[in-house]
Amino acid sequence: MSGAGAPVSPPLPGPRRATVAFIFVTVLIDVLAIGLIIPVLPRLVEHFMGGDTARAASMLGVFGSAWALMQFLCSPISGSLSDRFGRRPVLLLSCLGLGLDYVFMALAPSLGWLFVGRMISGITAASFSTALAYISDVTPPEKRAASFGLLGAAFGAGFVLGPAVGGLLGGLSPRAPFWASAVLALLNFGYGLFVLPESLAPENRRAFDWRRANPVGALALLARRSGLLELVSVYGLYMLAHMALQSTFVLYTEHRYAWSARTVGLMLAGVGACTIVVQGALVGPAVKRLGERRTLLLGLTGGTLGFLAYGLAGTGAALMASVPIFGLMFFTGPPLQGLLARRVAPNEYGLLQGTNASVMGITGIIGPVLFTQVFAYFLKPHGGVAIPGAPYFCGSLLLVAAIAMALHATRHEPSASAPAPPG
């Protein structure tokens, strides 16, 4: 039941496997393109800052916040446009815009122009949220979590392979990964131009409305759907908790275990491999056996315990051993996306995913500041005790709050998914 006050049309007939496969490739290529520039962007900023590492670090924080701010402001607009004109044109324009933007950044003659390029990237990087809306269009409700899991696996694979290849290309030139990313994004545009069908039927579209196509208006709309705002809040807490890892992991492992960049890279590759295995292979069977609600709670509980294990690990070996526990957290996203999609009408899937992307943008603005400050504060002894794992304890508490909210929001959900219809 959608709870949206509008009839829910069945997914479009047609070659669903082919379209899901295309969206998988689209997300993989886009994330690969993003991952390629991760190892070299700091070096390029440092180059423009005259080799001043401290100033470059501060400027990178500004770059990250600006990118997240653009996502926050523009994602509901992209989502609403996809609800009005269809998913295909928004996906294609996103791929084309990203490709041209990477060319722009590869040629950027100054830090200011590079900053403009990153802001444009934040605006055009709408493909993931629109891809989720596309999956909602073409996949029946009982199979959505497994399909969302495949997208999560593509995301994980891109972030495992992208930085590794980007590091190799960066050895040739700091700008080489930007050119490689541009080629990938433009190839993705060409691929979609000739292969990608539209997923949103004309009768399921709705007029574009600026009152909805902004973060505040989108949240106000979602507040009128039973349990939806709570589930979006669960998503926000989950993404904010995940920022603890992204914001402090390198500093934490260097301080506590004296890890090298190579060891950190291997560890993060292991986490990425967990993402691929869990979301690519295990989420579908888990949802079929446990239902979306229990699988969601399994993921949030695993994340809670995983963050506790990270914060308590006294040795690097203990931290590595806790990766499988932390990996359970990756059961969270796909069933949560499935539960969210059940609560809106087909002509609101784009708005929903745009709102989720805005929430992720908020966490991208808040998370780095919050967790780095918590880390810095508790590195100093208080009462004679320093707590370097404090950011991860904070992440664990956020997930406990998410569990409480998810329990309430999904209290009327069945304990297992309904059986798939025949055929």
PEJOVEN-V73779 format. One line per field, one symbol per residue. ss: DSSP state (a for helix, b for strand, c for the rest). psi: psi as a letter, one per 40 degrees, with the letter a starting at -180 (. if undefined). A space follows every 10 residues. Layout:
ss: ???
psi: ???
This chain:
ss: cccccccccc cccccaaaaa aaaaaaaaaa aaaaaaaaaa aaaaaaaacc ccaaaaaaaa aaaaaaaaaa aaaaaaaaaa aaaaacaaaa aaaaaaaaaa aaaaaaaccc aaaaaaaaaa aaaaccaaaa aaaaaaaacc aaaaaaaaaa aaaaaaaaaa aaaaaaaaaa cccccaaaaa aaaaaaaaaa aaaaaccccc caaacccccc ccccaaaaaa aaaccccaaa aaaaaaaaaa aaaaaaaaaa aaaaaaaccc aaaaaaaaaa aaaaaaaaaa aaaaaaaaaa aaaaaaaaaa aaaaaaaaaa aacccaaaaa acaaaaaaaa aaaaaaaaaa aacccaaaaa aaaaaaaaaa aaaaaaaaaa aaaaaaaaac cbccbcccca aaaaaaaaaa aaaaaaaaac cccccccccc ccc
psi: hdeeeiihii iiiagddddd dddddddddd ddddddedde ddddddddef ehdddddddd dddddddddd dddedddddd ddddeidddd dddddddddd ddddddehei dddddddddd dddefedddd dddddddehi deeddddddd dddddddded dddddddddd ddieeddddd dddddddddd dddedhiieh ideeiiihhd ddfidddddd dddehheddd dddddddddd dddddddedd ddddddefii dddddddddd dddddddddd dddddddddd iddddddddd dddddddddd deheiddddd deddddddde eddddddddd ddeiideedd dddddddddd dddddddddd dddddddedh hhfehigded dddddddddd ddddddddde deiieiiiii ii.
